[in-house]
Amino acid sequence: MDRFQHYIDGRFEDGAGAFESLDPATGAAWALMPAADAADVDRAVRAAHRAFHAPEWAGLTATARGKLLLRLADLVQEAAPRLAQLETRDTGKIIRETSAQIAYVAEYYRYYAGLADKIEGAHLPIDKPDMEVWLRREPVGVVAAIVPWNSQLFLSAVKIGPALAAGCTLVVKASEDGPAPLLEFARLVHAAGFPPGVVNILTGGPEAGRALTSHPHIAHIAFTGGPETARHIVRASAENLSKTSLELGGKSPFIVFDDADLDSAANAQVSGIFAATGQSCVAGSRLLVQRGVKDAFLARIKAKAEAVAIGAPDQMETEVGPLCTLRQRDRIADLIARSLDAGARLVTGGGVPEGPGFYFPPTILDCSDAPAAPCLNEEFFGPVLSVVTFDTEIEALRLANDTEYGLASGVFTRSLTRAHRMIRGIRAGIVWVNTYRAVSPIAPFGGHGLSGHGREGGLAAALDYTTVKTVWLRTSDDPIPDPFVMR
């Protein structure tokens, strides 16, 4: 059985406890993972706090920090095949997706390497003649980065990259579900030459999470996950009054108008909901389709869903692999059952297959006559699409915004004016028009409502890891008047 370790203060070490990690394709244990307790977390945070103030890191120029990030990017690119295999083994995400995604992760570190010495302050045209006033942007401090199992190397890069570019230090907590690739990534951090304590990586359960988010040395908490966990994090952050940035998933509308290119939209819809076995925060899980093309469009995606190649995630021909955990499969099956009871119609899929592993087939539910079906409001985090019909643009916009989430959305239409109206009206942090799931290190990513707050990616993310210092410099050589002498 493979064995992994924590990375704390520049050293690899076992945790206070350990647990077995299961291969989602077989359900069998394949690796032993370290489990951090509060003492492990405290040691990691204190290491990051020391490193933040130590000259080996604090004394580096921004350009030097950028060169370290460039070295890390090169190492990620070199190690991408190994990291992809680990992520596939430990999470069930198919190898064709992990290979492509991790190779692109290197570009995020390159982007933030280039941005490190471009985080600028400002000079203020102050209203006092004998003063020079300017703003300095300085690193906020120690960052707690809490990352889920899905796309974890990408979701950690959009935290680690900007935080290091800004000059912060980090403690990264990998999910206890499938942490292998992030624990292995620690070896690349070590090889890149970052000073001990600058990046610490561990994993563990709720005890580790509570200890990390409430630690007095934590200045910023960057979390990706679900709203319920986020509520616990916000409560814990009251202990240290740390900043928070929260990316919490969504129930994203995928809107198809009757003038859309249906073949293109169908390909995007299948990618948007069945890629990564639907385990994506931006999954286009609510299809809103105009009545005139509903039957034609539904026929297209039904055929594509039933033709998907389900199989072992380590095979390149596989298009949909297993879910990451058994409890997630059980939750999806229960949510489908409740939705069918509420009047939803099963178009395809829906049954738990026999055999080993945590597989679930691509599933489509027609909820056009079941507006109260729970599948329209609750996030599946699995390969399940809920379909609703609309007649007018106004109705489409109302349905799109009929959610407590606000992360992503897709609009398919050939009308430029309609596209602009929908862009303006949709309440979401991302609007994709005639495309879906496009990402770039240059573009901010995030939402509002139950999808959280803050942005990851782009310059905005790096600035979020800084604090502004205002500097006042008196330029007059005259002595300051005695304030207690009347003139």
N, C-alpha and C positions, 0 to 999 in steps of 0.2 A: 504494500500500500504506500502511495506517495505521501510525503510529509512536508508541510509548509511551516514557515516561521513568521513571526512579526519582525518588523524593522524599526528599531527604536534607538535613537541617538547614534546612528551609524553602525549598529550591530544587529545581527540576526539572532533571534532568541525565541524560545518557546513561550507560550502564554501560561497564565495561571492554571488554565484548564485546556481541554482539547475536545473536539467533536469530529464525527465522521461526515464527509461530504458525499452525497449520492450522485451517481451518474443518471441524469434524467432519462436517458435512452434505455436504461436497463432497470433502474431503481436500486442498483447495488452500490454499496460503499466502494469508493475508489481511492480516497485520500483522507489523511488526518490533518485537520486544521487547528491552529492555536485559538484559544478563546481568552480574550482579555478580561480581566476584572478591573475594579476601580484603581487598584494599585498600579497595574500595567498602564492604564490610561494616564494616571497622575505622572508617572515616570516619563511617558512620551510627551505630555504637555510641558512639563518642566524642561525637558530637553529642547523643545521648540522655543520656549521662552528664553533659555540661556543663549541659544543660537541666534535668536533675533537681535540680541544686544551684543553679541560677540563680534570682534573686529573681523574675523574670518568671513562673516556674512555682511554685517552692518557696514563694514569698511569697504566692501566691494563697490566699484562704480556700477552704474546701471548698465553700461556696455558690457562689463565683465559678467553680470548676471545673465545678460542676453547670450553671451557665448556659452555659458553652462547650459542654457536651454537649447541652444543649437546642437550641442553635443548630445543632449538627451533625445532630441528629435531624431538624430542619426541612429542612435541606439534602438529607439522604438522601431524605426523602419527596418533595421537589420533583424530585430527579434520578432517582427510581425508574424511570421509563420508559426513560431513556437507559441507566442501569446494567443494566436487564433486557435490553435489546437487545444490549448488549456481552457479557453473560454467555451469552446464547443463541448469539451468533455465535462466541464463543471456546471454549465448552465443549459445545455441542450440547444443553444443557438447554432444554426447550421453553418458549416465551414465556409460556404461561399459568401455568407454575410460577414462573419467575423474576419475573414481574410481581407475583404475589401475595406471594411470599416477601420480596422486597426492600422492598415497601411495609411489611411487618410488621417488618422490621429496624429501622426508625425507632423502634418501640416499645421495643426493647432499649436504645437510647441514651437514650430518655426515662426508662425505669425507672432506669438507673444515674445519670442526671442528678439524679433525686430522691433517690437513695440516697447521693450524695456527702457530704452534711452530716449523715448519720445513722449513720456508722461510728463507734461509740462505744468509749471505754475503760471502765474499771471502778475503783471504790474497793474496797480490800481491808480487811476488819475484822481488822487485824493483831493479833497477840498481844503487842504491846509498847506500854505506855501512853504513851510519849513519841514516838511515830512516826505519821506519816500516810503511807500507801503507796497508790499508785494505778498503774493500767496505762494506757499510751498506745498506740494503734494507729497506726503510722506506715507509709508506703509502703515496700515492700521494696527498690525501686531500679529498675534498667533491666530491662525485660521483653523477651525474644525471643519473639515470637508467630509460629509457623510454621503456615501455613494451606494445606490442600489445595485443589484446583480446584473440587470440588463444593460448592455452597452457600457459596462463600467469603465473601460479604458477611455472611451469618449467622454463620459460624464465626469470622470476625474480630471481629464485634460482641460475641460472648460472651467475647472476650479484651480487646479495646480498651476496651469500655465499663467493666467493673469495674476494670481496671488504671488508667484515667484517673480514675475516681471515687475510687480509693484514693490518688491522687497520684503514681503511677508514670509513667515515660516508656517509650516502646516503639520497637523495631525490628521491623517486620512483614515477614516473608518470604512472598511469594505463591509458589504452585507455578509451576514453569516450564511446566506444562500449563495453558493458559487463564488467564493472569494479568490480562487486560485490565481486568475490572471493578474489581479491587482497586487497580490502578495508577491508574485513573480516579477511584476513591474518594479518592485523595490530594488531588485538587483540592478536594474538599469539606472536608477537614481544613484545607487552606490557607485557604479562604474563611471557615471558621468562626472563625478568628482565634487558633488555638492558637499559642503561642510557637514559634519555630524550634527544631527538635530534639526536641520533645515526642513527635511521631509521625513516624517515618521508614518509608517503604514501598519495598521493592525486590524483585527476583526474581532467580533464578539456580539453578544446579544444585548438585551435591554439594559443590563447593568453597565456595560461599557458605554452605551449611548448616553445614559443619564449622567455618568461621571464626566464624559467629555463635554456635553453641552452646558453643564452647570459649573464647569471648572473656572476658578477666578482669573486664570491667565488667558482665557479664550476671549478674543476681541471680535471675532466675526464667525458666524456659523453659516456654512453653505450646504444646503441639504437638497437632495433629490429623492422623492419618494411619494408617499400617500398623505392625504390631508390629516388623517387621524394621528399618524406619527408626528407630523409637523406641529400639531397642536401641543403634543407633549414637549417638543423641542422649544417652542415659544415659551411655554410655562417654565421650563428649565432655564431658559436664557434670562429669566427675571433675576436669577441669582447673580449673574455677572453683567447684566444690562448690555450684552453683546449685540451687535448688528446681526440681522438675519437676511439671507437670500434663499428663497424657497421655490423650487420647481416641482410641481405636484401632479403633473399629468393632466388628463382632460377627457372630455367627451366630445370630440371634435366633429363639427358638421362638414360633410362632403356634399356640395350642392351641385346638381347637374340640371342645367336648363335645357329646354327642348331644341335650342340651336347649337348645342355642344357637339364636338366631334366625339361620338359615342365610343368608338374603338379606343381612342386615346384616353378618354375618361375611364373606361373600363379597366385598362391597363393600370392607370394611376390608382383606381379604387382597390384593385386586387393587391397592388404593392402597399397601399396605405393601410390595409387592414390585415392581410394575411402574411406579409413579410414579418420576419422575427416572430412568427407564430402569434402575431397580434400583440406581442408584449412590448409595446412602444408607447411612450407618453403622448405622442402625436398621432396615434392610430386614428384613421378616419372612420370611426366606429358608428357614426350616424349618417346614413345616406339619405339625403333629401333630394328626391327626383321629381321633375315636373311630370304631371299626369300624362301628357301626350307621348312621352318617350319611356314611361315606366316599364311597360311590358318588354319593349325591345332592349332596354338597358339591363333589366333584371335577368333576362334570358342570357345576355352576354356574360354577366358576372357569375351567374349560376354555372354556366358551362365551364368557365375558367376555374371556379372553386372546385368543381368535381373532377377536373383534370389535373389538379395540383399533385405533384409527386411527394407523398408523405413517406418518410423513411429515416434511416440512421443519420444523425446530424453531421457525421464525419465524412459523408459521401457527397461529392460535388454535384451529383444529379438530384439530390434531395432539395425540395423547395419549401417544405414545411416540416419542422422537426418537433420534438416534444416540448411541452411546457416545462418550466424550470422546476416546479415542485408539485407534489401530489395534492397538497392542500389547495393550490391554485386551480387545479383541474376540478376538484370537488366543488369549489366555489362557483366556477363557471357553469358546471352542470346544474347546480342549484338555482342560479340566476336564470338560466334558460327555462327550467321547469316552472319557476314563478312567472316568467313572462308568458309562457304558453297558457298558463292558468288565467292570465289577465287578458287573453284574446289574441296574442301574437300568433302568426302562422309560420310554421317551419317550412322554409323553401328548400333547404338542403342541409346536410350535416346533422349535428345535434346529439349524436350518440357517442358514448365512451367506447373506443375500440377494445377488443380483447387483446391479451398479450402483455408483455412486460413494458415498462416505461410509462411516461406521463403524457401520452399522446392525446390530442383532441383534434377532430377534423375541422376544416373550414366550414363555418356555419352561417347561414343567412336567415334572419327572422323578418317577416313582413309585418310591420306594426301599423300599417295604414289605417286599420280599423281598431287599433288598440292603443290610443294615446296615453293611457295610464300604465302601460307595460313598464316594469322596472328596468328593462334592458335599455330604455331610452334615456335613463338618468344615471344609472350606476355604471361605473367603469368596469368593464370585463377584465381588461389586461389579458386578452386572449383572442383567438381568431374568430370572432363573432361580429357580424354586421347586422345592424338594425335599420330597417328601411321605412321611410315615411314619404307619402306623396303630397305634393303641393300644387296649387293652380297658378298663383300669382307671385310676382317678385316680392311684394309686401309680405305675403304669407311665408315665403322662403326665409326672409330676414327675421320674421318673428320666431319661426321654428329654430333657426340657427342660434338665436340668442336665448332660447328657452332652456337654459342650463346654468348651473352655478359655477361651471368651469369656464375658462377663457384662455386656452393655450393656443390651439391651432385651428385652421379652417381651410377649406378648399372650395374654389368656385370655378366651374367649367361652363364657359359661354364664349361665343364668337363676337358678342356685342361689347365693344370697348366702353361705351357709356354705361351699360349695365354693370360691367366689371367694376368701374369706378364707384358706382352707387353702392355696390355690395361691399367693396373695400372700406368705404366710409362708414357703412352701417353695422358691419359685423363687429361684435365685441370680442376680440381675440388678440393675443400678442403677435400672432403670425397669420397672414392671409396669403395662401398660394393660389395663383390664378393660372388655370390650364397646366398645372403641374402639382406635385405633392412630394413631401418628405425631402425637399432640397435643403441642404445645410451648408454652411461655410464658416470658417473661423472669423471671417470679416463681419458677419451679420449677427446682431444680437438675437437671443433666443429666450423666450419666457412668456409669462401670461399674467393673469390677474384673477381675482375671485378665488375659487378653490384650486385654481392652477398656480397660486402662489404670487410672489412678487420678486422684483429684481430681475436682472438680465445676465445671461451667460453668453460669451462670444463677443467679438468686437472690442472697440475701445471702451465701451460702457462698462464691460466686466472688469477691466483693469482699474478703471477709476473707482469702482465700487470697493476695491481693496485698499483704497487710500483714505487719508484724512487730510483736511486742509489746515495748514498753519498760517496765520496772518502775522507778518513781520512789519513792525513800525520802526523806522530809522529817522531820528531827528537830524536834520542837516545844518541847523544853525549852530555857530560857534558861541553865540551869546549864552550866558548862564540862564537856566530856567528861573523865572521870577519866583520869589518867595510867595507862596499862596496866601500867607497870613499877614502880609504887609499891604495895607490899603494904599492905593495910588490915585 
